[in-house]
Amino acid sequence: MDAGKPPTRVHSLPGRYDISGPSSERKLLAADALARLADKLEISLVELSIGFALNHPAVSSVIIGPRTEEHLRAYLKAADTLLGESVLDAIDELVPPGTTSWSATPAQ
């Protein structure tokens, strides 16, 4: 390993992975709200996430990256998830379009 290069992304971008920071708190609150929505719809959070990406008109493609066979099975099941406009709108209210994943606030 190059002595000048950080060993992982966590080391190279420490603030992004600081669970105690304000952006992490916003991300955790959003994740909890999305999990409650998935529970209300009686689907998994994976199904809600993949269903959102597959059904939202502003998303043009979906790339998955399962690390295990179990992940792959969950993603494949989620591929059949149909979400109506009201659900997509509810997700957009929880995490507004243009929100960046590292800040959980709308991009400028």
C-alpha positions in Angstrom: 0.0 0.0 0.0 1.2 3.5 -0.8 2.3 5.1 2.5 0.8 8.5 1.5 -2.6 7.1 0.5 -5.4 6.6 3.2 -6.3 2.9 3.6 -10.0 3.3 3.1 -12.7 5.9 2.2 -13.5 6.2 5.9 -9.9 7.4 6.5 -9.9 9.7 3.5 -13.3 11.3 4.2 -13.6 11.0 8.0 -16.4 13.6 8.4 -18.7 11.8 6.0 -18.7 8.7 8.2 -18.9 10.4 11.6 -22.1 9.0 13.0 -22.3 11.8 15.6 -22.3 14.6 13.1 -25.4 16.6 12.1 -25.6 15.2 8.5 -25.6 11.7 9.9 -28.4 12.6 12.2 -30.5 13.9 9.2 -29.6 10.7 7.3 -30.7 8.5 10.2 -34.0 10.3 10.6 -34.7 10.0 6.9 -33.8 6.3 7.0 -36.2 5.8 9.9 -39.0 7.7 8.2 -38.5 5.6 5.0 -38.5 2.4 7.1 -41.8 3.4 8.6 -43.2 4.1 5.2 -42.0 0.6 4.0 -43.6 -1.0 7.1 -46.9 0.9 6.4 -46.8 -0.5 2.8 -45.9 -4.0 4.1 -42.8 -4.2 2.1 -39.1 -4.3 3.0 -36.9 -1.2 2.9 -35.0 -2.8 0.1 -38.2 -3.2 -1.9 -39.1 0.4 -1.2 -35.6 1.6 -2.3 -35.4 -0.4 -5.5 -39.0 0.1 -6.2 -38.5 3.9 -6.0 -35.5 3.8 -8.3 -37.4 1.6 -10.8 -40.7 3.5 -10.7 -39.6 7.2 -10.4 -39.8 9.0 -13.7 -36.7 11.0 -13.0 -34.5 7.9 -12.6 -33.2 6.6 -15.9 -31.3 3.4 -14.7 -30.7 1.3 -11.7 -27.4 -0.4 -10.9 -27.3 -2.8 -8.0 -24.2 -4.1 -6.2 -25.1 -7.1 -4.1 -22.3 -8.5 -2.0 -24.0 -11.7 -1.1 -26.5 -14.1 -2.6 -29.0 -13.1 0.0 -28.6 -9.4 -1.1 -29.1 -10.5 -4.7 -32.3 -12.4 -3.9 -33.7 -9.3 -2.0 -32.9 -7.1 -5.0 -34.5 -9.5 -7.5 -37.6 -9.6 -5.4 -37.6 -5.8 -5.2 -37.5 -5.6 -9.0 -41.2 -6.5 -9.1 -42.2 -3.8 -6.6 -44.7 -1.3 -8.1 -45.0 2.0 -6.4 -47.8 4.4 -7.2 -47.5 8.1 -7.6 -48.6 8.8 -4.1 -45.9 6.6 -2.6 -43.2 8.3 -4.9 -44.5 11.7 -3.7 -44.3 10.6 -0.1 -40.7 9.5 -0.6 -39.9 12.8 -2.3 -41.4 14.6 0.8 -39.2 12.7 3.1 -36.0 13.1 1.0 -36.6 16.0 -1.4 -35.3 15.6 -5.0 -31.8 16.9 -5.3 -30.9 15.9 -1.8 -27.3 14.7 -1.6 -26.6 11.5 0.3 -23.7 12.9 2.3 -25.6 15.9 3.6 -29.3 14.8 3.5 -30.1 18.4 2.5 -31.1 19.6 -1.0 -28.2 20.3 -3.3 -27.5 23.9 -4.2 
